[in-house]
Amino acid sequence: MPTGERAADAASRPGRGQTAPTAGGPWCDRCGEAAATGPHVGCAAARALEPPRYCAHCRRRMKVQVLPVGWSAVCVEHGELRG
């Protein structure tokens, strides 16, 4: 596959290179439960201070690293988020 096609494929994948938490996925990015089950008030309050723990697109547990200047969370399927 030529390099241009790889870059286009990577850019088309959701979540690749995003710098903010994803919203509107089918899963809650904090507890991993279905987003449609309710408002997840506790999760929304906790997310003000914590990074996401689950991918909102595929419900996989993400590798999270918290640093003094922010955080990064990596889903093996959808890439990295930073905050």
C-alpha positions as CSV (number, residue, x, y, z in Angstrom):
1,M,0.0,0.0,0.0
2,P,1.5,3.4,-1.0
3,T,2.3,5.8,1.9
4,G,-0.5,8.3,0.8
5,E,-3.2,5.5,1.1
6,R,-1.9,4.6,4.6
7,A,-2.1,8.2,5.8
8,A,-5.6,8.6,4.3
9,D,-6.7,5.3,5.9
10,A,-5.3,6.4,9.3
11,A,-6.9,9.8,9.1
12,S,-10.3,8.3,8.3
13,R,-10.4,6.1,11.5
14,P,-12.4,7.7,14.3
15,G,-10.5,8.9,17.3
16,R,-7.1,9.0,15.5
17,G,-5.1,12.0,16.7
18,Q,-8.0,13.6,18.6
19,T,-7.1,15.9,21.5
20,A,-10.4,16.0,23.4
21,P,-12.6,13.3,24.9
22,T,-15.0,11.8,22.4
23,A,-18.7,12.4,23.1
24,G,-21.7,10.8,21.5
25,G,-20.3,7.2,21.2
26,P,-22.5,4.3,22.0
27,W,-20.5,3.7,25.3
28,C,-19.8,5.8,28.4
29,D,-16.1,6.6,28.3
30,R,-15.8,6.4,32.1
31,C,-17.8,3.3,33.3
32,G,-18.0,1.4,29.9
33,E,-21.8,0.9,30.1
34,A,-24.2,1.8,27.3
35,A,-24.6,5.5,26.9
36,A,-28.3,5.1,26.3
37,T,-29.0,3.6,29.7
38,G,-29.2,7.0,31.3
39,P,-27.6,10.4,31.8
40,H,-24.5,9.0,33.7
41,V,-24.5,12.0,36.0
42,G,-21.8,10.6,38.2
43,C,-19.6,9.8,35.2
44,A,-20.0,13.3,33.9
45,A,-19.0,14.8,37.2
46,A,-16.0,12.5,37.5
47,R,-14.9,13.2,33.9
48,A,-14.4,16.9,34.9
49,L,-11.3,15.7,36.8
50,E,-10.4,12.3,35.3
51,P,-9.4,11.1,31.9
52,P,-11.6,8.6,30.0
53,R,-11.1,4.9,30.9
54,Y,-13.0,3.2,28.1
55,C,-13.2,3.9,24.4
56,A,-16.6,5.5,23.6
57,H,-16.6,3.8,20.2
58,C,-15.7,0.2,21.0
59,R,-15.9,-0.2,24.8
60,R,-12.3,-1.4,25.0
61,R,-10.4,-0.4,28.2
62,M,-7.8,2.2,27.2
63,K,-4.2,2.6,28.3
64,V,-4.2,5.8,30.3
65,Q,-1.2,7.9,31.3
66,V,-1.6,10.9,33.6
67,L,1.1,13.5,33.6
68,P,1.5,16.9,35.5
69,V,0.7,18.7,32.2
70,G,-2.3,16.6,31.1
71,W,-3.2,13.0,30.2
72,S,-3.3,10.6,27.2
73,A,-5.5,7.7,26.7
74,V,-4.9,5.1,23.9
75,C,-7.4,2.7,22.3
76,V,-5.7,0.0,20.3
77,E,-8.4,0.4,17.6
78,H,-9.2,4.1,17.6
79,G,-6.0,5.8,18.6
80,E,-5.0,8.4,21.1
81,L,-6.9,11.1,23.0
82,R,-5.1,13.9,24.9
83,G,-6.3,16.4,27.5
